[in-house]
Amino acid sequence: MDLGPTAQKYVLHWGEMGTRWGVNRTVAQIQALLFLADQPMHAEEITETLNVARSNVSNSLKELQSWGLVRIVHLAGDRRDHFVALQDVWEIFRAIVEERKRREIDPTLTVLRDCASEARHDNSLSKAAQGRMDEALDFLQMLTASYDDYKHLPPATLKRFLKMGGKVARLLSTDDKT
């Protein structure tokens, strides 16, 4: 597949942004390439288009599948696996947020809960330090509860909510800083 200048710029930038978000550059580039593709692509085609090692493409595709961002499809008369990416930006966002929550937030909550429980019996830990731990736990629990409230909303509802932006903040604003 030949990438025109705009698609190439998009794919390269997405790879660069991926590295800033802690995602392997090739993983992000493949996701961007498949997102822009009008038809499913096989691994060799991805390898040639991005000029990267076949093994890198294979590993990256497995990673994208584990995130739920890419799936395998089969084409009649072709024994190779072909790949397609999620095409709906709202579904992409949901998949990424859900996976990051599962991989990053959930394990952190488990440790914070353990620490909060252990802190009650740890005389070497100051009350101030215990308070900060409790604050961090409360924050992540509130964030998780909020996410759970919003994750099943239809995209149209989320879009309206996001468009309200600062209006909601001003409506709920108070003079206290807590």
mmCIF file of the C-alpha atoms, coordinates in Angstrom:
data_MODEL
# 
_entry.id   MODEL 
# 
loop_
_atom_site.group_PDB 
_atom_site.id 
_atom_site.type_symbol 
_atom_site.label_atom_id 
_atom_site.label_alt_id 
_atom_site.label_comp_id 
_atom_site.label_asym_id 
_atom_site.label_entity_id 
_atom_site.label_seq_id 
_atom_site.pdbx_PDB_ins_code 
_atom_site.Cartn_x 
_atom_site.Cartn_y 
_atom_site.Cartn_z 
_atom_site.occupancy 
_atom_site.B_iso_or_equiv 
_atom_site.pdbx_formal_charge 
_atom_site.auth_seq_id 
_atom_site.auth_comp_id 
_atom_site.auth_asym_id 
_atom_site.auth_atom_id 
_atom_site.pdbx_PDB_model_num 
ATOM 1   C CA . MET A 1 1   ? 0.000   0.000   0.000  1.00 0.00 ? 1   MET A CA 1 
ATOM 2   C CA . ASP A 1 2   ? 1.402   3.371   -0.944 1.00 0.00 ? 2   ASP A CA 1 
ATOM 3   C CA . LEU A 1 3   ? 0.846   6.070   1.608  1.00 0.00 ? 3   LEU A CA 1 
ATOM 4   C CA . GLY A 1 4   ? 0.257   9.551   0.292  1.00 0.00 ? 4   GLY A CA 1 
ATOM 5   C CA . PRO A 1 5   ? 1.944   12.452  2.070  1.00 0.00 ? 5   PRO A CA 1 
ATOM 6   C CA . THR A 1 6   ? -0.973  13.205  4.391  1.00 0.00 ? 6   THR A CA 1 
ATOM 7   C CA . ALA A 1 7   ? -1.491  9.572   5.436  1.00 0.00 ? 7   ALA A CA 1 
ATOM 8   C CA . GLN A 1 8   ? 2.260   9.166   5.922  1.00 0.00 ? 8   GLN A CA 1 
ATOM 9   C CA . LYS A 1 9   ? 2.378   12.277  8.106  1.00 0.00 ? 9   LYS A CA 1 
ATOM 10  C CA . TYR A 1 10  ? -0.587  10.947  10.137 1.00 0.00 ? 10  TYR A CA 1 
ATOM 11  C CA . VAL A 1 11  ? 0.960   7.490   10.645 1.00 0.00 ? 11  VAL A CA 1 
ATOM 12  C CA . LEU A 1 12  ? 4.389   8.877   11.556 1.00 0.00 ? 12  LEU A CA 1 
ATOM 13  C CA . HIS A 1 13  ? 2.927   11.375  13.999 1.00 0.00 ? 13  HIS A CA 1 
ATOM 14  C CA . TRP A 1 14  ? 0.700   8.725   15.596 1.00 0.00 ? 14  TRP A CA 1 
ATOM 15  C CA . GLY A 1 15  ? 3.831   6.629   16.144 1.00 0.00 ? 15  GLY A CA 1 
ATOM 16  C CA . GLU A 1 16  ? 5.592   9.585   17.743 1.00 0.00 ? 16  GLU A CA 1 
ATOM 17  C CA . MET A 1 17  ? 2.604   10.272  19.997 1.00 0.00 ? 17  MET A CA 1 
ATOM 18  C CA . GLY A 1 18  ? 2.486   6.596   20.917 1.00 0.00 ? 18  GLY A CA 1 
ATOM 19  C CA . THR A 1 19  ? 5.994   6.796   22.333 1.00 0.00 ? 19  THR A CA 1 
ATOM 20  C CA . ARG A 1 20  ? 4.949   9.771   24.471 1.00 0.00 ? 20  ARG A CA 1 
ATOM 21  C CA . TRP A 1 21  ? 2.008   7.735   25.798 1.00 0.00 ? 21  TRP A CA 1 
ATOM 22  C CA . GLY A 1 22  ? 4.226   4.762   26.610 1.00 0.00 ? 22  GLY A CA 1 
ATOM 23  C CA . VAL A 1 23  ? 3.279   2.737   23.532 1.00 0.00 ? 23  VAL A CA 1 
ATOM 24  C CA . ASN A 1 24  ? 5.820   1.227   21.155 1.00 0.00 ? 24  ASN A CA 1 
ATOM 25  C CA . ARG A 1 25  ? 6.212   3.390   18.033 1.00 0.00 ? 25  ARG A CA 1 
ATOM 26  C CA . THR A 1 26  ? 5.512   0.534   15.605 1.00 0.00 ? 26  THR A CA 1 
ATOM 27  C CA . VAL A 1 27  ? 2.424   -0.539  17.532 1.00 0.00 ? 27  VAL A CA 1 
ATOM 28  C CA . ALA A 1 28  ? 1.013   2.979   17.251 1.00 0.00 ? 28  ALA A CA 1 
ATOM 29  C CA . GLN A 1 29  ? 1.968   3.297   13.577 1.00 0.00 ? 29  GLN A CA 1 
ATOM 30  C CA . ILE A 1 30  ? 0.282   0.002   12.684 1.00 0.00 ? 30  ILE A CA 1 
ATOM 31  C CA . GLN A 1 31  ? -2.870  1.046   14.524 1.00 0.00 ? 31  GLN A CA 1 
ATOM 32  C CA . ALA A 1 32  ? -2.882  4.333   12.606 1.00 0.00 ? 32  ALA A CA 1 
ATOM 33  C CA . LEU A 1 33  ? -2.210  2.590   9.283  1.00 0.00 ? 33  LEU A CA 1 
ATOM 34  C CA . LEU A 1 34  ? -5.041  0.092   9.810  1.00 0.00 ? 34  LEU A CA 1 
ATOM 35  C CA . PHE A 1 35  ? -7.329  2.882   11.008 1.00 0.00 ? 35  PHE A CA 1 
ATOM 36  C CA . LEU A 1 36  ? -6.786  4.728   7.725  1.00 0.00 ? 36  LEU A CA 1 
ATOM 37  C CA . ALA A 1 37  ? -6.891  1.609   5.518  1.00 0.00 ? 37  ALA A CA 1 
ATOM 38  C CA . ASP A 1 38  ? -9.989  1.145   3.385  1.00 0.00 ? 38  ASP A CA 1 
ATOM 39  C CA . GLN A 1 39  ? -9.593  -2.635  3.393  1.00 0.00 ? 39  GLN A CA 1 
ATOM 40  C CA . PRO A 1 40  ? -8.018  -5.315  5.587  1.00 0.00 ? 40  PRO A CA 1 
ATOM 41  C CA . MET A 1 41  ? -4.235  -5.656  5.356  1.00 0.00 ? 41  MET A CA 1 
ATOM 42  C CA . HIS A 1 42  ? -2.023  -8.707  5.812  1.00 0.00 ? 42  HIS A CA 1 
ATOM 43  C CA . ALA A 1 43  ? 1.216   -8.596  7.807  1.00 0.00 ? 43  ALA A CA 1 
ATOM 44  C CA . GLU A 1 44  ? 3.498   -8.570  4.766  1.00 0.00 ? 44  GLU A CA 1 
ATOM 45  C CA . GLU A 1 45  ? 1.651   -5.576  3.365  1.00 0.00 ? 45  GLU A CA 1 
ATOM 46  C CA . ILE A 1 46  ? 2.031   -3.746  6.681  1.00 0.00 ? 46  ILE A CA 1 
ATOM 47  C CA . THR A 1 47  ? 5.736   -4.658  6.765  1.00 0.00 ? 47  THR A CA 1 
ATOM 48  C CA . GLU A 1 48  ? 6.299   -3.260  3.273  1.00 0.00 ? 48  GLU A CA 1 
ATOM 49  C CA . THR A 1 49  ? 4.220   -0.127  3.830  1.00 0.00 ? 49  THR A CA 1 
ATOM 50  C CA . LEU A 1 50  ? 5.942   0.857   7.071  1.00 0.00 ? 50  LEU A CA 1 
ATOM 51  C CA . ASN A 1 51  ? 9.339   -0.568  6.157  1.00 0.00 ? 51  ASN A CA 1 
ATOM 52  C CA . VAL A 1 52  ? 9.729   -2.362  9.482  1.00 0.00 ? 52  VAL A CA 1 
ATOM 53  C CA . ALA A 1 53  ? 10.811  -5.892  10.397 1.00 0.00 ? 53  ALA A CA 1 
ATOM 54  C CA . ARG A 1 54  ? 8.245   -8.657  9.966  1.00 0.00 ? 54  ARG A CA 1 
ATOM 55  C CA . SER A 1 55  ? 8.834   -9.845  13.544 1.00 0.00 ? 55  SER A CA 1 
ATOM 56  C CA . ASN A 1 56  ? 8.129   -6.328  14.801 1.00 0.00 ? 56  ASN A CA 1 
ATOM 57  C CA . VAL A 1 57  ? 4.867   -6.292  12.850 1.00 0.00 ? 57  VAL A CA 1 
ATOM 58  C CA . SER A 1 58  ? 3.850   -9.696  14.271 1.00 0.00 ? 58  SER A CA 1 
ATOM 59  C CA . ASN A 1 59  ? 4.540   -8.638  17.851 1.00 0.00 ? 59  ASN A CA 1 
ATOM 60  C CA . SER A 1 60  ? 2.829   -5.290  17.338 1.00 0.00 ? 60  SER A CA 1 
ATOM 61  C CA . LEU A 1 61  ? -0.278  -6.924  15.873 1.00 0.00 ? 61  LEU A CA 1 
ATOM 62  C CA . LYS A 1 62  ? -0.490  -9.260  18.875 1.00 0.00 ? 62  LYS A CA 1 
ATOM 63  C CA . GLU A 1 63  ? -0.246  -6.246  21.184 1.00 0.00 ? 63  GLU A CA 1 
ATOM 64  C CA . LEU A 1 64  ? -2.976  -4.403  19.279 1.00 0.00 ? 64  LEU A CA 1 
ATOM 65  C CA . GLN A 1 65  ? -5.200  -7.478  19.416 1.00 0.00 ? 65  GLN A CA 1 
ATOM 66  C CA . SER A 1 66  ? -4.670  -7.751  23.184 1.00 0.00 ? 66  SER A CA 1 
ATOM 67  C CA . TRP A 1 67  ? -5.878  -4.152  23.512 1.00 0.00 ? 67  TRP A CA 1 
ATOM 68  C CA . GLY A 1 68  ? -8.954  -4.937  21.385 1.00 0.00 ? 68  GLY A CA 1 
ATOM 69  C CA . LEU A 1 69  ? -7.943  -2.312  18.818 1.00 0.00 ? 69  LEU A CA 1 
ATOM 70  C CA . VAL A 1 70  ? -7.282  -4.709  15.931 1.00 0.00 ? 70  VAL A CA 1 
ATOM 71  C CA . ARG A 1 71  ? -8.884  -7.983  14.908 1.00 0.00 ? 71  ARG A CA 1 
ATOM 72  C CA . ILE A 1 72  ? -8.172  -10.703 12.381 1.00 0.00 ? 72  ILE A CA 1 
ATOM 73  C CA . VAL A 1 73  ? -10.397 -11.207 9.353  1.00 0.00 ? 73  VAL A CA 1 
ATOM 74  C CA . HIS A 1 74  ? -10.162 -13.799 6.609  1.00 0.00 ? 74  HIS A CA 1 
ATOM 75  C CA . LEU A 1 75  ? -10.696 -13.103 2.947  1.00 0.00 ? 75  LEU A CA 1 
ATOM 76  C CA . ALA A 1 76  ? -12.077 -15.702 0.562  1.00 0.00 ? 76  ALA A CA 1 
ATOM 77  C CA . GLY A 1 77  ? -9.328  -17.374 -1.433 1.00 0.00 ? 77  GLY A CA 1 
ATOM 78  C CA . ASP A 1 78  ? -6.508  -16.046 0.774  1.00 0.00 ? 78  ASP A CA 1 
ATOM 79  C CA . ARG A 1 79  ? -5.116  -18.196 3.575  1.00 0.00 ? 79  ARG A CA 1 
ATOM 80  C CA . ARG A 1 80  ? -3.270  -15.311 5.259  1.00 0.00 ? 80  ARG A CA 1 
ATOM 81  C CA . ASP A 1 81  ? -4.621  -13.468 8.251  1.00 0.00 ? 81  ASP A CA 1 
ATOM 82  C CA . HIS A 1 82  ? -5.718  -9.945  7.433  1.00 0.00 ? 82  HIS A CA 1 
ATOM 83  C CA . PHE A 1 83  ? -6.140  -7.221  10.020 1.00 0.00 ? 83  PHE A CA 1 
ATOM 84  C CA . VAL A 1 84  ? -8.623  -4.426  10.551 1.00 0.00 ? 84  VAL A CA 1 
ATOM 85  C CA . ALA A 1 85  ? -8.631  -1.735  13.226 1.00 0.00 ? 85  ALA A CA 1 
ATOM 86  C CA . LEU A 1 86  ? -11.565 -0.305  15.091 1.00 0.00 ? 86  LEU A CA 1 
ATOM 87  C CA . GLN A 1 87  ? -12.881 2.540   12.964 1.00 0.00 ? 87  GLN A CA 1 
ATOM 88  C CA . ASP A 1 88  ? -15.056 4.393   15.470 1.00 0.00 ? 88  ASP A CA 1 
ATOM 89  C CA . VAL A 1 89  ? -12.995 6.907   17.467 1.00 0.00 ? 89  VAL A CA 1 
ATOM 90  C CA . TRP A 1 90  ? -15.331 6.551   20.450 1.00 0.00 ? 90  TRP A CA 1 
ATOM 91  C CA . GLU A 1 91  ? -14.822 2.779   20.505 1.00 0.00 ? 91  GLU A CA 1 
ATOM 92  C CA . ILE A 1 92  ? -11.049 3.271   20.164 1.00 0.00 ? 92  ILE A CA 1 
ATOM 93  C CA . PHE A 1 93  ? -11.105 5.660   23.104 1.00 0.00 ? 93  PHE A CA 1 
ATOM 94  C CA . ARG A 1 94  ? -13.187 3.242   25.191 1.00 0.00 ? 94  ARG A CA 1 
ATOM 95  C CA . ALA A 1 95  ? -10.894 0.308   24.391 1.00 0.00 ? 95  ALA A CA 1 
ATOM 96  C CA . ILE A 1 96  ? -7.770  2.268   25.303 1.00 0.00 ? 96  ILE A CA 1 
ATOM 97  C CA . VAL A 1 97  ? -9.198  3.688   28.527 1.00 0.00 ? 97  VAL A CA 1 
ATOM 98  C CA . GLU A 1 98  ? -10.586 0.311   29.614 1.00 0.00 ? 98  GLU A CA 1 
ATOM 99  C CA . GLU A 1 99  ? -7.303  -1.467  28.958 1.00 0.00 ? 99  GLU A CA 1 
ATOM 100 C CA . ARG A 1 100 ? -5.212  1.215   30.669 1.00 0.00 ? 100 ARG A CA 1 
ATOM 101 C CA . LYS A 1 101 ? -7.549  1.058   33.656 1.00 0.00 ? 101 LYS A CA 1 
ATOM 102 C CA . ARG A 1 102 ? -7.207  -2.740  33.776 1.00 0.00 ? 102 ARG A CA 1 
ATOM 103 C CA . ARG A 1 103 ? -3.402  -2.661  33.409 1.00 0.00 ? 103 ARG A CA 1 
ATOM 104 C CA . GLU A 1 104 ? -2.550  0.428   35.465 1.00 0.00 ? 104 GLU A CA 1 
ATOM 105 C CA . ILE A 1 105 ? -5.324  1.716   37.734 1.00 0.00 ? 105 ILE A CA 1 
ATOM 106 C CA . ASP A 1 106 ? -6.762  -1.586  39.003 1.00 0.00 ? 106 ASP A CA 1 
ATOM 107 C CA . PRO A 1 107 ? -3.401  -2.984  40.230 1.00 0.00 ? 107 PRO A CA 1 
ATOM 108 C CA . THR A 1 108 ? -2.594  0.391   41.811 1.00 0.00 ? 108 THR A CA 1 
ATOM 109 C CA . LEU A 1 109 ? -5.930  0.391   43.636 1.00 0.00 ? 109 LEU A CA 1 
ATOM 110 C CA . THR A 1 110 ? -5.205  -3.077  44.991 1.00 0.00 ? 110 THR A CA 1 
ATOM 111 C CA . VAL A 1 111 ? -1.829  -1.962  46.363 1.00 0.00 ? 111 VAL A CA 1 
ATOM 112 C CA . LEU A 1 112 ? -3.242  1.290   47.765 1.00 0.00 ? 112 LEU A CA 1 
ATOM 113 C CA . ARG A 1 113 ? -6.020  -0.619  49.544 1.00 0.00 ? 113 ARG A CA 1 
ATOM 114 C CA . ASP A 1 114 ? -3.457  -3.013  50.995 1.00 0.00 ? 114 ASP A CA 1 
ATOM 115 C CA . CYS A 1 115 ? -1.271  -0.102  52.120 1.00 0.00 ? 115 CYS A CA 1 
ATOM 116 C CA . ALA A 1 116 ? -4.226  1.718   53.687 1.00 0.00 ? 116 ALA A CA 1 
ATOM 117 C CA . SER A 1 117 ? -5.125  -1.419  55.630 1.00 0.00 ? 117 SER A CA 1 
ATOM 118 C CA . GLU A 1 118 ? -1.524  -2.059  56.714 1.00 0.00 ? 118 GLU A CA 1 
ATOM 119 C CA . ALA A 1 119 ? -0.996  1.617   57.619 1.00 0.00 ? 119 ALA A CA 1 
ATOM 120 C CA . ARG A 1 120 ? -3.505  1.327   60.467 1.00 0.00 ? 120 ARG A CA 1 
ATOM 121 C CA . HIS A 1 121 ? -1.125  -1.093  62.222 1.00 0.00 ? 121 HIS A CA 1 
ATOM 122 C CA . ASP A 1 122 ? 2.209   0.433   61.149 1.00 0.00 ? 122 ASP A CA 1 
ATOM 123 C CA . ASN A 1 123 ? 3.472   2.617   63.975 1.00 0.00 ? 123 ASN A CA 1 
ATOM 124 C CA . SER A 1 124 ? 6.501   3.689   61.941 1.00 0.00 ? 124 SER A CA 1 
ATOM 125 C CA . LEU A 1 125 ? 4.227   5.561   59.511 1.00 0.00 ? 125 LEU A CA 1 
ATOM 126 C CA . SER A 1 126 ? 3.222   9.084   60.510 1.00 0.00 ? 126 SER A CA 1 
ATOM 127 C CA . LYS A 1 127 ? -0.438  10.089  60.634 1.00 0.00 ? 127 LYS A CA 1 
ATOM 128 C CA . ALA A 1 128 ? 0.296   12.671  57.932 1.00 0.00 ? 128 ALA A CA 1 
ATOM 129 C CA . ALA A 1 129 ? 1.728   9.969   55.630 1.00 0.00 ? 129 ALA A CA 1 
ATOM 130 C CA . GLN A 1 130 ? -1.280  7.753   56.352 1.00 0.00 ? 130 GLN A CA 1 
ATOM 131 C CA . GLY A 1 131 ? -3.527  10.670  55.469 1.00 0.00 ? 131 GLY A CA 1 
ATOM 132 C CA . ARG A 1 132 ? -1.767  11.190  52.138 1.00 0.00 ? 132 ARG A CA 1 
ATOM 133 C CA . MET A 1 133 ? -2.099  7.484   51.343 1.00 0.00 ? 133 MET A CA 1 
ATOM 134 C CA . ASP A 1 134 ? -5.807  7.629   52.164 1.00 0.00 ? 134 ASP A CA 1 
ATOM 135 C CA . GLU A 1 135 ? -6.150  10.717  49.975 1.00 0.00 ? 135 GLU A CA 1 
ATOM 136 C CA . ALA A 1 136 ? -4.503  8.965   47.019 1.00 0.00 ? 136 ALA A CA 1 
ATOM 137 C CA . LEU A 1 137 ? -6.760  5.933   47.531 1.00 0.00 ? 137 LEU A CA 1 
ATOM 138 C CA . ASP A 1 138 ? -9.894  8.092   47.790 1.00 0.00 ? 138 ASP A CA 1 
ATOM 139 C CA . PHE A 1 139 ? -8.931  9.943   44.621 1.00 0.00 ? 139 PHE A CA 1 
ATOM 140 C CA . LEU A 1 140 ? -8.395  6.776   42.564 1.00 0.00 ? 140 LEU A CA 1 
ATOM 141 C CA . GLN A 1 141 ? -11.579 5.189   43.929 1.00 0.00 ? 141 GLN A CA 1 
ATOM 142 C CA . MET A 1 142 ? -13.561 8.306   43.005 1.00 0.00 ? 142 MET A CA 1 
ATOM 143 C CA . LEU A 1 143 ? -11.971 8.378   39.549 1.00 0.00 ? 143 LEU A CA 1 
ATOM 144 C CA . THR A 1 144 ? -12.770 4.697   39.025 1.00 0.00 ? 144 THR A CA 1 
ATOM 145 C CA . ALA A 1 145 ? -16.362 5.117   40.208 1.00 0.00 ? 145 ALA A CA 1 
ATOM 146 C CA . SER A 1 146 ? -16.784 8.056   37.821 1.00 0.00 ? 146 SER A CA 1 
ATOM 147 C CA . TYR A 1 147 ? -15.357 6.030   34.966 1.00 0.00 ? 147 TYR A CA 1 
ATOM 148 C CA . ASP A 1 148 ? -17.744 3.168   35.782 1.00 0.00 ? 148 ASP A CA 1 
ATOM 149 C CA . ASP A 1 149 ? -20.657 5.646   35.686 1.00 0.00 ? 149 ASP A CA 1 
ATOM 150 C CA . TYR A 1 150 ? -19.701 6.977   32.253 1.00 0.00 ? 150 TYR A CA 1 
ATOM 151 C CA . LYS A 1 151 ? -18.230 4.005   30.397 1.00 0.00 ? 151 LYS A CA 1 
ATOM 152 C CA . HIS A 1 152 ? -21.573 2.605   29.248 1.00 0.00 ? 152 HIS A CA 1 
ATOM 153 C CA . LEU A 1 153 ? -23.040 5.886   28.061 1.00 0.00 ? 153 LEU A CA 1 
ATOM 154 C CA . PRO A 1 154 ? -23.739 6.049   24.341 1.00 0.00 ? 154 PRO A CA 1 
ATOM 155 C CA . PRO A 1 155 ? -21.219 8.107   22.333 1.00 0.00 ? 155 PRO A CA 1 
ATOM 156 C CA . ALA A 1 156 ? -23.830 10.780  21.558 1.00 0.00 ? 156 ALA A CA 1 
ATOM 157 C CA . THR A 1 157 ? -24.391 11.370  25.295 1.00 0.00 ? 157 THR A CA 1 
ATOM 158 C CA . LEU A 1 158 ? -20.654 11.499  26.000 1.00 0.00 ? 158 LEU A CA 1 
ATOM 159 C CA . LYS A 1 159 ? -20.184 13.925  23.137 1.00 0.00 ? 159 LYS A CA 1 
ATOM 160 C CA . ARG A 1 160 ? -22.863 16.266  24.529 1.00 0.00 ? 160 ARG A CA 1 
ATOM 161 C CA . PHE A 1 161 ? -21.280 16.000  27.979 1.00 0.00 ? 161 PHE A CA 1 
ATOM 162 C CA . LEU A 1 162 ? -17.816 16.848  26.641 1.00 0.00 ? 162 LEU A CA 1 
ATOM 163 C CA . LYS A 1 163 ? -19.163 19.777  24.608 1.00 0.00 ? 163 LYS A CA 1 
ATOM 164 C CA . MET A 1 164 ? -20.598 21.264  27.801 1.00 0.00 ? 164 MET A CA 1 
ATOM 165 C CA . GLY A 1 165 ? -17.039 21.430  29.132 1.00 0.00 ? 165 GLY A CA 1 
ATOM 166 C CA . GLY A 1 166 ? -16.442 24.488  31.270 1.00 0.00 ? 166 GLY A CA 1 
ATOM 167 C CA . LYS A 1 167 ? -20.155 25.213  31.616 1.00 0.00 ? 167 LYS A CA 1 
ATOM 168 C CA . VAL A 1 168 ? -20.519 22.273  33.999 1.00 0.00 ? 168 VAL A CA 1 
ATOM 169 C CA . ALA A 1 169 ? -17.416 23.321  35.929 1.00 0.00 ? 169 ALA A CA 1 
ATOM 170 C CA . ARG A 1 170 ? -18.743 26.863  36.348 1.00 0.00 ? 170 ARG A CA 1 
ATOM 171 C CA . LEU A 1 171 ? -22.151 25.546  37.397 1.00 0.00 ? 171 LEU A CA 1 
ATOM 172 C CA . LEU A 1 172 ? -20.618 23.354  40.080 1.00 0.00 ? 172 LEU A CA 1 
ATOM 173 C CA . SER A 1 173 ? -17.878 25.787  41.071 1.00 0.00 ? 173 SER A CA 1 
ATOM 174 C CA . THR A 1 174 ? -17.537 26.914  44.648 1.00 0.00 ? 174 THR A CA 1 
ATOM 175 C CA . ASP A 1 175 ? -15.129 29.208  46.412 1.00 0.00 ? 175 ASP A CA 1 
ATOM 176 C CA . ASP A 1 176 ? -13.532 26.422  48.427 1.00 0.00 ? 176 ASP A CA 1 
ATOM 177 C CA . LYS A 1 177 ? -10.469 24.799  46.899 1.00 0.00 ? 177 LYS A CA 1 
ATOM 178 C CA . THR A 1 178 ? -11.026 21.176  48.031 1.00 0.00 ? 178 THR A CA 1 
# 
